[in-house]
Amino acid sequence: MLDFHGTLAQLEPLTRSVELAAARCEVELPPYHGTLIADALGALGWPGSGLPPKVLPFFATAWADRDLTEIDHREAFIGLASQTSGAFEGFAEAVYDRLCAPDGWVVYADTLPLLESLRDAGVPVAVVSNIGFDIRPVAKHLGFDHLVDHWVLSYEVGWCKPEPAIFREACVRLKVDPEDCLMVGDTLADAGAKELGCRTYLLPHTGPGEIVGLDAVRRIVV
């Protein structure tokens, strides 16, 4: 079982998201202003920043359910982005669309080698993700959708990690007992698979396109 964000892929650099959001809104940013906006967005805990999100009451309910419905996911992250200091009109909606765009993501350098080695060894793979939109088009754009056997996405199955039910569902689809399964992720929610009896392996926060440490997983499994 593999997590998606922070495990197989990372969002594009925030400066690029801001630049493309500005272009979409037909806003010409002064020199260095895009970097300032990107830093402000990251400080709010935008995905990929590695920081905890700063959730305010006006979108707290949507935030709690952000990985269970597409509507709440959009409301939650637009609410988060709307706090960005120095942002322009339409920024929150445009940067959210970058979050969901297939070309708004970057695959880690060691993702494809791991997935290819698992496929060659006959090891089935399930992506288990807390997410509020369909990430299969992202995986297709990044070139590894065909190397994933099952997609267990929270907004489709109705459970979020660390609930044991979502890991149990993945084990059922993989046709393996929990004790014979390894969950690889980057958060304590991923480590929740331990409650079901699965082994777990957590990766460090890593920037887009870098080596995240998946070669160790290959040595464990293959």
C-alpha positions in Angstrom: 0.0 0.0 0.0 1.4 3.4 -1.0 0.3 6.9 -0.1 0.2 9.4 -3.0 1.1 12.9 -2.0 4.4 13.1 -0.3 5.2 9.4 -1.2 4.8 9.0 -5.0 4.5 12.6 -6.1 4.7 16.2 -4.8 3.0 19.4 -5.9 4.9 21.7 -8.2 6.9 24.5 -6.5 4.6 27.1 -5.1 6.3 29.8 -7.1 5.2 28.1 -10.3 1.6 27.6 -9.0 1.5 31.4 -8.2 2.9 32.3 -11.6 0.4 30.2 -13.5 -2.5 31.4 -11.3 -1.5 35.0 -12.1 -1.4 34.2 -15.8 -4.8 32.6 -15.7 -6.2 35.7 -13.9 -4.4 37.9 -16.4 -2.4 39.6 -13.6 1.1 40.8 -14.2 3.1 40.4 -11.0 5.9 42.9 -10.1 9.4 41.4 -9.8 9.8 39.1 -6.8 6.1 39.5 -5.9 5.3 36.0 -7.0 7.9 34.6 -4.6 6.4 36.7 -1.7 2.9 35.3 -2.4 4.3 31.8 -2.7 6.0 32.2 0.7 2.8 33.5 2.3 0.8 30.6 0.9 3.3 28.1 2.1 3.3 29.7 5.6 -0.4 29.0 5.7 0.3 25.3 5.4 -0.5 24.8 1.7 0.1 21.2 0.6 3.8 20.6 -0.2 5.0 23.2 2.3 5.5 20.6 5.1 3.8 23.0 7.6 0.5 22.5 9.5 -2.5 24.3 7.9 -3.9 27.4 9.5 -7.6 26.6 9.6 -10.1 29.4 10.4 -13.7 29.0 11.6 -15.3 30.0 8.3 -14.0 26.9 6.5 -13.4 24.6 9.5 -16.4 22.3 8.8 -15.3 21.9 5.2 -11.8 21.3 6.3 -12.8 18.4 8.5 -14.5 16.7 5.6 -12.1 17.9 2.8 -11.1 14.3 2.0 -14.6 12.9 1.9 -16.3 15.1 -0.7 -15.2 17.1 -3.8 -17.3 20.0 -2.7 -15.7 20.2 0.8 -12.3 19.7 -0.6 -12.7 22.7 -2.9 -14.2 24.9 -0.2 -11.6 24.0 2.3 -8.6 24.7 0.2 -10.0 27.9 -1.4 -10.7 29.0 2.2 -7.1 28.3 3.1 -5.7 30.1 0.1 -7.9 33.1 0.5 -5.9 34.1 3.6 -2.7 34.6 1.5 -1.1 38.0 2.1 -0.6 40.1 -1.0 -2.7 37.8 -3.3 -4.7 39.1 -6.2 -8.4 38.8 -7.1 -9.2 35.2 -8.2 -6.0 33.9 -6.7 -7.5 31.3 -4.3 -9.6 29.7 -7.0 -6.8 29.7 -9.5 -4.2 28.2 -7.2 -6.7 25.5 -6.1 -7.1 24.5 -9.7 -3.3 24.0 -9.9 -3.6 21.7 -6.9 -6.0 19.5 -8.9 -4.4 19.8 -12.3 -2.5 16.8 -13.6 0.4 19.0 -14.7 0.5 20.6 -11.3 2.4 17.6 -9.8 5.9 16.3 -10.1 6.8 12.6 -9.7 9.7 11.8 -7.3 12.9 10.6 -8.9 12.6 7.1 -7.3 8.9 6.5 -7.8 8.9 4.8 -11.2 11.9 2.6 -10.4 10.1 1.3 -7.3 6.8 0.7 -9.1 8.4 -1.0 -12.0 10.4 -3.3 -9.7 7.2 -4.2 -7.8 5.5 -5.0 -11.1 8.4 -7.1 -12.3 8.4 -9.0 -9.0 4.6 -9.6 -9.1 3.9 -7.5 -6.0 0.4 -6.0 -6.2 0.2 -2.3 -5.4 -2.7 -0.2 -4.0 -2.6 3.6 -3.6 -4.3 4.5 -0.4 -4.9 8.3 -0.3 -6.7 10.8 1.8 -7.9 13.0 -1.1 -11.0 14.9 -2.2 -10.6 14.6 -6.0 -9.6 11.9 -8.5 -5.8 11.6 -8.7 -5.8 8.9 -11.3 -5.4 11.5 -14.1 -2.4 12.9 -12.2 -0.8 9.5 -12.1 -1.5 9.0 -15.8 0.1 12.4 -16.6 3.2 11.4 -14.5 3.4 8.0 -16.2 2.7 5.5 -13.6 -1.1 4.9 -13.5 -0.6 1.5 -15.3 1.7 0.4 -12.5 -1.0 0.7 -9.8 -3.4 -2.2 -9.4 -6.0 -0.6 -7.1 -7.0 2.9 -6.0 -8.4 3.3 -2.5 -9.3 7.0 -2.3 -11.0 8.4 0.8 -13.6 10.4 -1.0 -14.7 7.3 -2.9 -14.7 4.8 -0.1 -15.9 7.1 2.7 -13.0 6.5 5.1 -9.9 8.5 5.9 -6.6 7.3 7.2 -5.8 6.5 10.0 -9.2 4.7 10.2 -8.5 0.9 10.0 -11.4 0.5 7.5 -9.6 2.2 4.6 -6.5 0.0 5.1 -8.7 -3.1 5.4 -10.4 -2.2 2.1 -7.0 -2.0 0.5 -6.0 -5.4 1.8 -9.2 -6.9 0.6 -8.6 -5.5 -2.9 -5.0 -6.7 -2.9 -6.2 -10.2 -1.6 -3.6 -10.2 1.2 -3.8 -10.5 4.9 -2.8 -7.2 6.8 0.3 -8.9 8.3 1.5 -9.6 4.8 1.1 -6.0 3.7 3.4 -2.9 3.9 2.0 0.6 4.1 4.4 3.3 2.9 3.6 6.9 3.5 4.8 10.2 5.0 2.5 11.0 7.9 1.3 9.5 11.2 -2.1 8.9 9.5 -0.3 6.4 7.2 1.2 4.7 10.2 -2.4 4.0 11.4 -2.2 0.8 9.3 -0.3 -0.6 12.3 -3.6 -0.9 14.1 -4.7 -3.5 11.5 -1.4 -5.4 11.8 0.3 -4.0 8.7 3.9 -3.1 8.7 4.5 0.6 8.1 7.4 2.7 6.6 7.4 6.5 6.7 9.3 8.8 4.4 10.7 12.3 5.1 9.2 15.5 3.7 10.8 15.9 0.3 10.6 18.5 -2.5 9.2 17.9 -6.0 11.3 15.8 -8.3 13.8 14.7 -5.6 14.7 11.3 -4.2 12.2 10.6 -1.5 13.7 7.3 -0.2 11.6 4.7 -2.0 14.7 2.5 -2.8 14.5 1.3 0.8 11.0 0.0 0.2 12.3 -1.9 -2.8 14.9 -3.6 -0.6 12.2 -4.5 2.0 9.6 -5.9 -0.4 11.4 -7.3 -3.4 
